[in-house]
Amino acid sequence: MDGTEFRLLGPVGIWQGERLLGPTAAQQRSVLAMLLMASGRVVSVDRLVLAVWGEDPPGSARNAVQVQISKLRRILSALPGAELTTSAKGYSLTVAREQVDLHRFRDLVRAAREAPKDAGATGEPEAAVAAEVRAGELLRAALHLWRGPALSDVAGGWLPETLGAGLEEERRAAVEECAAIDLRSGRHHEAAAELSVLVAEHPLRERSVALLMEALRRCGRRADALALFRSTRRRYVEELGIEPGDELQRLHRQALEDSRDGQNGRDGRDGRDGRSADGSGSSGGHGSAPAAASAAPTPPDAAPAPPDAAPAPAPEGTPAADEPPELAAEPAAEPSGTPATAREPITVVTAVPQQLPSDVAHFTGRERELAGLDALLPAGSGAAGDGGRPPTAARITVIAGSGGLGKTTLAVHWAHRVRDRFPDGQLYVNLRGFGPTDSAMTVAEAVRGFLDAFQVPAHRIPATLEAQTALYRSLLADRRMLILLDNARDAEQVRPLLPGSPGCLVVLTSRNELTSLVVAEQAQPLPLDLLDRDEARELLISRVGAERVAAEPEAVEEVITVCAGLPLALAIVAARAATHPRFGLEALAGELRDARGSLDAFEGGDATTDVRAVFSWSYHTLGADAARLFRLLGVHPGPDIAAPAAASLVGIPVPQARRLLIELTRAHLITERAPGQYGFHDLLRAYAMELTQAYDAPEERRTALHRMLDHYLHTAVAAGRAFTPHREPITVEPVRPGVSVGEFVGHGQALLWFIVTCPALMAALQEAAEAGFETHAWQLAWSLTEFLDQRGHWHDQRTVHRIALGSAHRIRDLTGQAHSCYALGLADLRMGRYDRARGHLVRALNLHRETGNAVGQALAHGALNLASEREGRHDEGLHHALRALKLYRAAGHRSGEAYALNNVGWAYAMLGDFQQTLVHCEKALTMLRQAGDRRGESAAWDSLGYAHQHVGDHQQAISCYRHAVDLRRGRGERVREAESLHRLGSAQLAAGDRAGARRSWQRALTRFDSLGHPDAHRVRDGLTGLGPVADGT
């Protein structure tokens, strides 16, 4: 192989390393996918047409396929060994089998299935065991090739719905086979994690449910296994009208028998022997606290750049008691004889999204359309639908029309009028279906945004798009919500976002009619046309006043004619008239008339819908400096821009930039979407891009982009110094003249800047990589690492550092590669992908070793220590902690040495050597207090508390934990504060202070529940174990 990979298992494309070679168009990806799946066989043109357009192709389809074939040839011509040939019957593509991820997946699965057969022929038990292990490794390697739903970004729906469905079935079968092997090999937790995601996607898949029930039972989670059976049986009965099969019934009986035998351990061992070695049933083995109440060890800070900044994620898809009810398995029924007070009810606050954009102050007209929308509303709560039957599906309407007609304005205005009819909230997303670039929002982006609106914790979001979509629909179930899907491109973009709940109402806006939604989902079409003359006149009256309109009727009629009843054009003309009351309407009409024809029509189709004349008029009223800023805003890639970034873009002081932004806002060429954050409509963005390409030289545009990237990079580095003061810095080039760099005082100010600016930083990073500013790309990713890690945005962290790694590769920057690998490993570690994490971290370690960066090596060892601790490899964890300590000392890095001492002490605690923990952590505490590092000091106090607790000095442990709690509360570290409160409660209980333990655990539970933290169930179980509140307790 030459490093080229043809991918079908996820987004379709041709890759070399981390660099995408193409194709960039969805139709090309469809053609490529069909050719690759044929594996060298001839594919007819008709078959390719079917793949791209389905059963209803346009008349030009065959010619279009030939165009896509020609474009593919240009990409493939540079790849050795790839041959695209033409014959009378069609086309064939020949590439090496091992270069296609689908073929490699199938070969690995086939080899996994053959391994036990080959071993069975020998008749040797040892060979059979080895073959089983080998089969599991092969299946895991095969599944790692998947990067999302197969064929996820091809054109149309035919390929994903036909061939893609079959590929997904192959993946599911491989997951089940791998899980079955894991169960036979004792890897119960790994099996449960994988199967939980699969069952969330396919809750009626009997084999998956059976395997998950067995995995849960063997993990000692009998209650979860029983709850899974009950929910599955309910689905079978309600949706299929049948009972579950014999295997599920058998597993149910076995779980019930386990309960009668008392096998309900929560320690992660096989449910058939859920007691600890001393027979006490306690998994902790230290002190007198119940096992359920013992705080699980949480690893300390790995280094000044903290691998411990966020909690370890629960396995993706695993129900957790601290989630909203839609995410958690139903509570298990208590065994007979169990007191009713044994389990407290779970109370969870579920987010109520309120995402509607602001309404316009003066909305006029559209009475017919508003009445049509009102007709969609049910007569009352629970009102019957057609035929007197209650509705069983969500109501959907499609507001369709050309650009500038006010589709969004109408939808938002009506949504505000009826928002009280939807008490569970309103969701809104701009799907960017039509804009200046081919950047329509993906389904994955939209679903992730909605999950964030529901405040689903990052570590609880499943990895696959199918599972995320299923979770989104589950959150909408039985809710009354209004969902506004704005600016949709086609039905395929929208369909996964439609809810299943009959209590929801969906309003779609699009420039397409979305006929297939009308046919298949019975969406109600609401076509939007130009305003009639009376409505247009009312709009002008509402904006400029009745007296001015009445005083110049002929000018008003001319304005209405020139604007062709297009609301966007009328609104801009009215704004100019309102802001210049001394200008006569006749003069404005003359300006429009004179400017007409200077620009081509945009999304209008004929001269009567020419909005560019209005845009050019607005632009030409600007001063020279404001006009230059507006043009160069077309260079900025992010959704919004702040004054310092705009100042850097044009190379002027920030106060001057603010004045120019105000001028642009008054001209309605941009909008202040939030205080200090500016943006503009997609048509205006396209207009600005066209202007800068026409009037600004390429060198000037590139220089402006360079200044903007300098601003974001240097400001992010400055924010990082305030956000994580003890982090080892990187070397960045000096800023160019004219660049503004922000300054920050304290952690809170830096955190707020990162929250607001993160989308722009990520867009700038992408633009830097594409425009050849490779160093800016990886250094921007580096500057985001701490923020993304500590906020739990691990999916975003993986995305930006994959881009960064590709940029660093292209310029052969080993330092950039090392930092990117470290951050990728950290993200995978947080998400529980330990094999991937270890691979990235070892690579980072080797690269830092090659560049002679001792601190970088120490960071990598610190993260490897954390990975080893998570996997229960405590001897290996101690090795990495000691290596990090040695490297920090050799480099004279005092802060790193202190963190490493604490990590070494913690590693000894995991091995049961608490005296060594006390020695190392007390040294760390002294150093951290001398350095004024209160974050590190809190970690050391927490480690010392853990050690004192386990040597029986409970009062000293309580004192240490209280120090940690106070420090962490003062810094706003809610997760760490809750973890220390949890352990404080365990120490108080061991000391006989049941009332104190209850107070600490209640405070911890409140914080864990608000954060969606996976440890909430441990605290809740501990409180349950304390029993009902009695006097004095």
ZAVEX-606462 format. One line per 5 residues: number of its first residue (from 0); their letters; for each residue x, y, z of C-alpha. Coordinates in steps of 0.25 Angstrom, whole numbers. Layout:
N
NUM	a	X:Y:Z; ...
! end
This chain:
1033
0	mdgte	0:0:0; 4:14:-3; -3:20:9; -16:22:0; -29:18:6
5	frllg	-43:17:-1; -53:18:10; -68:14:9; -71:11:24; -75:25:28
10	pvgiw	-72:37:19; -68:33:5; -55:38:0; -40:35:-4; -30:38:7
15	qgerl	-15:39:9; -12:38:23; -21:49:29; -22:57:16; -35:56:8
20	lgpta	-32:55:-7; -47:55:-11; -57:54:-16; -63:67:-11; -77:66:-18
25	aqqrs	-88:56:-13; -91:51:-27; -76:47:-29; -76:40:-16; -88:32:-21
30	vlaml	-81:28:-33; -68:25:-26; -76:16:-16; -83:8:-26; -70:5:-34
35	lmasg	-62:1:-21; -73:-8:-16; -73:-15:-30; -58:-19:-27; -53:-18:-41
40	rvvsv	-65:-23:-48; -72:-14:-59; -83:-5:-54; -93:-1:-64; -97:14:-66
45	drlvl	-111:11:-63; -107:5:-49; -99:18:-47; -111:26:-50; -119:18:-40
50	avwge	-109:20:-30; -109:35:-31; -123:39:-34; -131:26:-30; -143:22:-38
55	dppgs	-146:36:-44; -134:42:-51; -134:54:-59; -132:54:-74; -118:58:-73
60	arnav	-114:47:-63; -105:39:-73; -97:51:-77; -96:55:-63; -90:42:-59
65	qvqis	-80:43:-70; -76:57:-64; -74:51:-51; -66:39:-57; -57:50:-63
70	klrri	-55:57:-50; -52:44:-43; -41:40:-54; -34:53:-50; -33:49:-35
75	lsalp	-29:35:-38; -19:38:-49; -9:42:-38; -11:29:-30; -2:17:-34
80	gaelt	-9:4:-35; -23:11:-37; -29:8:-51; -42:13:-56; -46:7:-69
85	tsakg	-57:9:-79; -64:-2:-87; -77:-4:-95; -84:-9:-83; -80:2:-74
90	ysltv	-68:5:-64; -59:-2:-55; -50:2:-44; -38:-6:-40; -30:-4:-27
95	areqv	-23:-12:-17; -33:-20:-8; -26:-16:4; -27:-1:1; -43:-2:2
100	dlhrf	-48:-1:16; -60:-10:13; -52:-21:7; -42:-20:19; -54:-21:28
105	rdlvr	-60:-33:22; -46:-40:21; -44:-38:36; -58:-43:39; -56:-55:31
110	aarea	-43:-58:37; -49:-57:51; -60:-67:47; -49:-76:42; -40:-76:54
115	pkdag	-48:-85:63; -50:-95:52; -35:-96:49; -32:-98:64; -43:-108:65
120	atgep	-36:-117:55; -24:-118:65; -33:-124:76; -24:-116:86; -31:-107:97
125	eaava	-20:-97:97; -21:-95:82; -36:-93:84; -34:-82:94; -23:-75:86
130	aevra	-32:-75:74; -44:-69:82; -35:-58:86; -30:-56:72; -44:-56:67
135	gellr	-47:-45:77; -35:-36:72; -39:-38:58; -53:-34:60; -49:-22:68
140	aalhl	-39:-18:57; -50:-19:47; -60:-10:55; -50:0:57; -50:3:42
145	wrgpa	-64:9:43; -65:24:44; -80:26:44; -92:20:36; -87:14:23
150	lsdva	-89:23:11; -93:34:20; -90:46:10; -94:41:-4; -105:47:-12
155	ggwlp	-119:44:-10; -125:32:-2; -124:20:-11; -110:16:-7; -111:17:8
160	etlga	-125:11:8; -122:-1:0; -107:-5:0; -104:3:12; -114:-4:20
165	gleee	-108:-17:17; -94:-12:21; -100:-7:34; -105:-21:36; -91:-27:34
170	rraav	-86:-17:45; -97:-21:55; -94:-36:53; -79:-33:55; -82:-25:68
175	eecaa	-91:-37:73; -80:-47:70; -69:-39:77; -78:-37:89; -81:-52:90
180	idlrs	-66:-54:89; -64:-44:100; -74:-51:109; -67:-64:107; -54:-57:110
185	grhhe	-58:-50:123; -59:-36:117; -73:-34:122; -71:-19:123; -66:-17:109
190	aaael	-77:-25:104; -88:-17:112; -82:-4:106; -83:-8:92; -96:-15:93
195	svlva	-103:-3:100; -101:5:88; -106:-6:78; -118:-8:86; -121:7:87
200	ehplr	-121:7:72; -129:-6:70; -137:-9:83; -144:-20:76; -132:-28:71
205	ersva	-133:-40:80; -119:-46:79; -113:-32:83; -123:-31:95; -120:-45:99
210	llmea	-105:-43:99; -107:-30:107; -115:-36:117; -104:-47:119; -93:-36:120
215	lrrcg	-101:-28:130; -104:-40:139; -89:-44:138; -85:-30:142; -93:-32:155
220	rrada	-104:-22:149; -116:-31:151; -126:-20:153; -121:-14:140; -123:-27:133
225	lalfr	-137:-29:138; -141:-14:134; -135:-17:120; -144:-29:119; -157:-22:124
230	strrr	-155:-10:114; -152:-20:102; -164:-29:106; -173:-16:106; -168:-12:92
235	yveel	-170:-26:87; -184:-27:92; -188:-12:88; -181:-12:74; -181:-26:70
240	giepg	-192:-33:77; -183:-44:82; -175:-49:94; -160:-49:94; -153:-62:89
245	delqr	-149:-74:97; -134:-69:99; -139:-56:105; -149:-63:114; -138:-72:119
250	lhrqa	-129:-61:122; -140:-54:130; -142:-66:138; -127:-67:141; -126:-53:146
255	ledsr	-138:-55:155; -131:-68:160; -119:-59:163; -127:-50:171; -132:-61:180
260	dgqng	-118:-66:182; -114:-51:186; -105:-49:174; -106:-35:171; -92:-30:173
265	rdgrd	-88:-16:167; -73:-18:167; -71:-22:153; -68:-37:155; -77:-48:149
270	grdgr	-91:-48:155; -90:-62:158; -80:-59:169; -83:-44:173; -77:-45:187
275	sadgs	-63:-40:191; -52:-49:195; -55:-47:210; -69:-51:208; -74:-38:213
280	gssgg	-81:-34:200; -73:-21:200; -65:-17:187; -56:-7:194; -50:-16:205
285	hgsap	-46:-4:214; -52:2:226; -67:0:230; -74:7:219; -84:-1:210
290	aaasa	-78:-4:197; -89:4:190; -85:17:198; -70:15:196; -64:26:186
295	aptpp	-58:20:174; -44:24:172; -42:36:163; -28:38:157; -21:51:161
300	daapa	-15:62:152; -6:55:142; 2:68:140; 0:83:139; -7:81:126
305	ppdaa	-18:72:133; -22:59:128; -31:58:140; -39:71:136; -51:63:133
310	papap	-58:50:139; -56:37:132; -68:35:123; -78:24:125; -78:14:113
315	egtpa	-86:20:102; -100:16:102; -100:11:116; -112:16:124; -109:24:136
320	adepp	-117:28:148; -113:42:147; -119:45:133; -132:50:129; -143:39:129
325	elaae	-142:37:114; -128:32:115; -129:23:127; -134:9:128; -147:8:136
330	paaep	-145:5:151; -144:-10:154; -155:-16:162; -150:-19:176; -149:-34:180
335	sgtpa	-160:-38:189; -158:-35:204; -150:-23:201; -154:-11:209; -161:0:200
340	tarep	-151:10:205; -139:3:200; -138:11:188; -141:26:187; -148:32:175
345	itvvt	-139:38:164; -142:53:162; -136:60:150; -138:74:144; -139:73:129
350	avpqq	-135:84:120; -146:92:113; -140:98:101; -144:112:97; -136:114:84
355	lpsdv	-145:123:75; -138:135:69; -144:148:73; -157:153:66; -158:165:57
360	ahftg	-164:178:63; -173:181:51; -179:169:44; -189:172:34; -197:163:24
365	rerel	-197:148:22; -211:147:28; -214:135:19; -201:128:23; -203:131:37
370	aglda	-217:125:37; -211:112:30; -201:111:41; -212:113:52; -220:102:46
375	llpag	-208:92:49; -211:94:64; -219:84:71; -232:88:77; -227:85:91
380	sgaag	-218:77:99; -220:62:95; -230:66:84; -234:56:74; -229:56:60
385	dggrp	-236:52:47; -248:42:49; -248:45:64; -236:37:67; -224:43:75
390	ptaar	-212:47:66; -201:37:65; -191:45:57; -184:59:58; -191:70:50
395	itvia	-181:76:39; -182:88:30; -173:92:19; -172:107:16; -166:108:2
400	gsggl	-162:119:-7; -150:126:-13; -139:134:-6; -143:147:1; -158:144:2
405	gkttl	-158:144:17; -159:130:20; -151:130:33; -158:143:37; -172:137:36
410	avhwa	-168:124:43; -161:131:55; -172:141:56; -183:130:56; -175:122:66
415	hrvrd	-174:133:76; -189:135:75; -192:120:79; -180:117:87; -189:116:100
420	rfpdg	-196:104:93; -183:96:94; -179:96:109; -167:86:107; -159:96:99
425	qlyvn	-156:100:85; -144:96:76; -138:104:65; -127:101:55; -122:108:42
430	lrgfg	-119:96:33; -111:105:23; -117:98:11; -115:110:2; -103:119:4
435	ptdsa	-91:125:-3; -83:112:-1; -87:97:-2; -87:96:13; -100:91:17
440	mtvae	-101:86:31; -100:71:33; -110:63:40; -99:60:50; -97:75:53
445	avrgf	-112:77:55; -115:65:64; -102:69:73; -107:83:74; -121:78:79
450	ldafq	-115:68:89; -107:80:94; -120:88:95; -125:77:104; -112:78:112
455	vpahr	-109:63:110; -95:61:116; -84:60:105; -79:46:110; -94:41:109
460	ipatl	-95:44:94; -94:31:86; -83:30:76; -91:27:63; -101:36:56
465	eaqta	-112:26:57; -111:25:72; -110:40:74; -123:41:65; -130:30:73
470	lyrsl	-126:38:86; -131:51:80; -145:44:77; -145:38:90; -144:52:97
475	ladrr	-156:57:89; -165:45:92; -177:49:100; -173:64:99; -181:76:93
480	mlill	-170:83:86; -169:93:74; -157:90:64; -153:100:54; -144:94:43
485	dnard	-140:106:35; -133:107:21; -134:92:18; -127:87:5; -135:74:3
490	aeqvr	-143:63:9; -131:55:12; -125:66:21; -138:67:29; -144:53:30
495	pllpg	-135:49:41; -139:61:49; -154:58:49; -159:54:63; -168:42:65
500	spgcl	-176:49:76; -190:53:72; -189:65:82; -179:71:74; -181:81:62
505	vvlts	-170:83:52; -169:96:43; -159:95:31; -154:106:22; -147:103:9
510	rnelt	-145:108:-5; -149:94:-10; -163:89:-9; -159:76:-2; -170:68:-9
515	slvva	-165:55:-4; -168:59:10; -182:63:6; -184:50:0; -178:41:10
520	eqaqp	-179:48:23; -192:55:19; -186:69:22; -195:81:19; -189:90:8
525	lpldl	-190:105:10; -184:111:-2; -180:126:0; -181:136:-11; -177:150:-13
530	ldrde	-185:161:-5; -197:167:-13; -197:182:-15; -205:184:-3; -197:176:6
535	arell	-184:183:1; -190:196:4; -194:192:18; -179:188:20; -174:202:16
540	isrvg	-185:209:25; -180:200:37; -166:204:35; -166:219:30; -179:224:34
545	aerva	-193:226:28; -191:241:25; -178:239:17; -185:228:9; -197:236:6
550	aepea	-189:249:3; -182:242:-9; -191:231:-15; -185:230:-29; -171:228:-22
555	veevi	-177:218:-13; -183:210:-25; -169:211:-32; -162:205:-20; -172:194:-19
560	tvcag	-170:191:-34; -155:191:-34; -155:183:-21; -165:173:-28; -172:170:-15
565	lplal	-159:164:-9; -159:166:6; -144:166:7; -143:177:-3; -155:185:3
570	aivaa	-149:184:17; -136:190:13; -142:201:5; -151:204:17; -139:204:26
575	raath	-132:214:18; -144:223:17; -146:222:32; -131:225:36; -131:237:26
580	prfgl	-144:244:29; -140:257:20; -139:248:8; -151:248:-1; -156:235:-5
585	ealag	-155:239:-20; -140:241:-18; -139:226:-12; -148:221:-24; -138:228:-34
590	elrda	-126:222:-27; -132:208:-28; -136:210:-43; -122:216:-46; -115:204:-39
595	rgsld	-123:194:-46; -116:184:-55; -102:187:-49; -102:173:-43; -107:159:-47
600	afegg	-120:153:-41; -117:145:-29; -127:133:-26; -138:141:-33; -139:135:-47
605	dattd	-143:148:-54; -142:163:-53; -154:165:-44; -147:158:-33; -134:165:-33
610	vravf	-129:168:-19; -115:171:-23; -118:185:-27; -123:187:-13; -110:181:-7
615	swsyh	-101:190:-17; -109:202:-12; -106:199:2; -92:196:0; -89:209:-8
620	tlgad	-95:218:3; -83:213:12; -71:221:15; -58:215:9; -53:209:22
625	aarlf	-67:202:25; -68:197:10; -54:191:11; -58:184:25; -71:179:18
630	rllgv	-63:173:7; -53:166:15; -63:160:24; -65:151:13; -51:145:17
635	hpgpd	-55:142:31; -60:127:32; -67:127:45; -82:129:48; -80:142:56
640	iaapa	-69:152:58; -65:161:69; -59:175:68; -44:171:71; -45:160:60
645	aaslv	-51:170:51; -40:180:54; -29:170:51; -36:166:38; -34:180:33
650	gipvp	-22:184:41; -28:196:49; -30:199:64; -42:193:71; -49:206:74
655	qarrl	-49:209:59; -54:195:56; -66:197:66; -70:210:59; -69:203:45
660	lielt	-77:191:50; -88:201:55; -89:207:42; -90:194:35; -101:190:45
665	rahli	-109:203:42; -108:200:27; -114:186:30; -102:179:24; -99:172:37
670	terap	-106:169:50; -102:170:64; -107:156:68; -102:157:82; -95:168:90
675	gqygf	-82:170:82; -84:158:72; -87:162:58; -92:153:46; -100:154:33
680	hdllr	-110:147:25; -105:136:15; -108:145:3; -100:157:9; -89:147:12
685	ayame	-89:143:-3; -89:157:-7; -77:161:2; -69:149:-4; -72:154:-18
690	ltqay	-68:168:-15; -55:164:-9; -51:155:-20; -55:166:-30; -48:178:-23
695	dapee	-37:173:-14; -25:167:-19; -22:152:-15; -10:157:-7; -18:167:1
700	rrtal	-29:156:4; -18:146:8; -11:157:17; -25:160:23; -27:145:26
705	hrmld	-13:144:32; -16:156:41; -29:149:45; -22:136:48; -11:143:56
710	hylht	-22:150:65; -29:137:68; -16:129:71; -10:140:80; -23:143:87
715	avaag	-25:128:89; -11:126:95; -13:138:104; -27:133:109; -20:119:111
720	raftp	-10:125:120; -21:131:129; -29:118:128; -18:108:131; -6:117:137
725	hrepi	3:105:139; 3:99:125; 16:98:118; 15:108:106; 18:107:92
730	tvepv	26:116:83; 17:124:73; 22:134:63; 21:149:66; 8:156:61
735	rpgvs	7:164:48; 5:179:49; -9:183:51; -13:171:59; -21:172:72
740	vgefv	-18:163:83; -28:161:95; -23:161:109; -30:154:121; -30:155:136
745	ghgqa	-33:142:143; -39:128:139; -54:133:138; -51:143:128; -43:134:119
750	llwfi	-54:123:121; -65:132:116; -56:136:104; -54:122:100; -69:119:101
755	vtcpa	-73:130:92; -62:129:82; -60:114:81; -69:113:68; -60:124:61
760	lmaal	-47:117:66; -51:104:60; -55:110:47; -42:118:47; -34:106:49
765	qeaae	-41:99:37; -39:111:28; -24:111:32; -22:97:29; -29:99:15
770	agfet	-22:112:12; -8:106:15; -6:113:28; -2:99:34; 5:104:47
775	hawql	-7:113:50; -16:101:49; -8:92:59; -5:103:68; -20:108:69
780	awslt	-24:93:72; -13:93:83; -19:106:89; -33:99:89; -28:86:96
785	efldq	-30:90:111; -44:97:108; -50:86:100; -44:75:110; -49:82:123
790	rghwh	-63:85:117; -65:71:112; -65:74:97; -57:62:94; -63:60:80
795	dqrtv	-59:74:76; -46:71:82; -44:59:73; -49:67:61; -39:79:62
800	hrial	-27:71:65; -29:61:53; -29:74:45; -17:79:53; -10:66:51
805	gsahr	-12:66:36; -6:80:36; 6:77:44; 9:65:35; 8:73:22
810	irdlt	19:82:27; 27:71:34; 26:78:48; 29:67:58; 25:77:70
815	gqahs	11:79:64; 9:65:62; 13:61:76; 4:71:82; -8:67:73
820	cyalg	-5:52:76; -5:55:91; -19:63:90; -25:52:81; -21:41:92
825	ladlr	-26:50:103; -40:51:96; -40:36:93; -37:33:108; -48:42:113
830	mgryd	-58:34:104; -53:21:108; -46:17:95; -34:12:103; -27:4:91
835	rargh	-28:17:82; -24:26:93; -11:17:96; -7:17:82; -8:32:80
840	lvral	-1:35:94; 11:25:90; 12:32:77; 12:45:84; 23:40:94
845	nlhre	32:35:83; 31:49:75; 34:57:88; 46:48:90; 50:50:76
850	tgnav	49:65:77; 56:65:91; 44:71:98; 45:65:112; 32:72:117
855	gqala	24:67:106; 29:53:109; 25:55:123; 11:59:119; 10:47:111
860	hgaln	14:38:122; 4:45:131; -7:42:122; -2:27:120; -2:26:135
865	laser	-17:30:135; -20:21:124; -13:9:131; -21:13:144; -34:13:136
870	egrhd	-31:-1:131; -27:-7:144; -12:-8:140; -7:-2:153; 7:-7:152
875	eglhh	8:-1:138; 2:12:143; 12:13:154; 23:12:144; 18:23:135
880	alral	16:32:148; 30:30:152; 36:32:138; 28:46:137; 34:50:151
885	klyra	48:47:146; 46:55:133; 40:67:141; 52:67:150; 62:66:139
890	aghrs	56:77:132; 55:86:145; 40:87:143; 36:89:158; 21:90:155
895	geaya	21:77:147; 29:71:158; 19:74:168; 7:68:160; 15:56:156
900	lnnvg	18:54:171; 3:54:174; 1:44:162; 12:35:168; 5:35:181
905	wayam	-8:32:175; -2:20:167; 3:14:180; -11:16:186; -16:8:175
910	lgdfq	-6:-3:179; -10:-2:193; 3:4:198; -3:16:206; 9:19:213
915	qtlvh	16:23:200; 4:31:196; 5:39:209; 20:41:206; 19:46:192
920	cekal	6:54:193; 11:62:205; 23:66:197; 14:70:185; 5:78:195
925	tmlrq	17:86:200; 22:89:186; 8:93:181; 5:102:193; 19:109:191
930	agdrr	15:111:176; 2:116:179; -5:106:170; -18:104:177; -23:94:167
935	gesaa	-12:85:169; -12:87:184; -27:82:184; -23:70:177; -12:67:187
940	wdslg	-22:69:199; -31:59:192; -21:49:190; -16:50:205; -30:49:210
945	yahqh	-32:36:202; -19:30:208; -22:34:222; -36:28:220; -30:15:216
950	vgdhq	-20:14:228; -32:16:237; -29:30:241; -43:35:238; -42:49:245
955	qaisc	-30:53:238; -36:48:225; -48:57:228; -39:69:230; -32:66:217
960	yrhav	-45:65:209; -50:77:215; -38:85:210; -40:79:196; -55:83:196
965	dlrrg	-53:97:200; -42:99:190; -50:93:178; -62:101:182; -54:114:182
970	rgerv	-49:111:168; -63:107:163; -58:93:160; -72:86:162; -68:72:157
975	reaes	-56:72:166; -63:78:178; -74:67:176; -64:56:176; -57:61:188
980	lhrlg	-71:62:195; -74:48:191; -61:43:198; -63:52:210; -76:45:212
985	saqla	-70:32:212; -59:36:222; -70:42:231; -78:29:231; -66:21:234
990	agdra	-63:30:246; -78:28:251; -83:41:247; -96:36:239; -102:50:239
995	garrs	-89:57:233; -88:46:223; -103:48:218; -101:63:217; -88:62:209
1000	wqral	-94:51:200; -107:60:198; -98:71:194; -90:63:184; -102:57:178
1005	trfds	-108:70:175; -95:74:168; -94:61:160; -109:61:156; -107:76:151
1010	lghpd	-95:71:143; -100:58:138; -88:51:144; -87:36:143; -84:35:158
1015	ahrvr	-97:40:163; -103:26:164; -92:22:174; -96:34:183; -110:31:182
1020	dgltg	-108:16:185; -100:21:197; -111:29:202; -121:18:200; -111:9:209
1025	lgpva	-112:19:220; -127:16:221; -138:26:225; -135:39:232; -136:37:247
1030	dgt	-134:47:258; -119:51:259; -116:44:246
! end
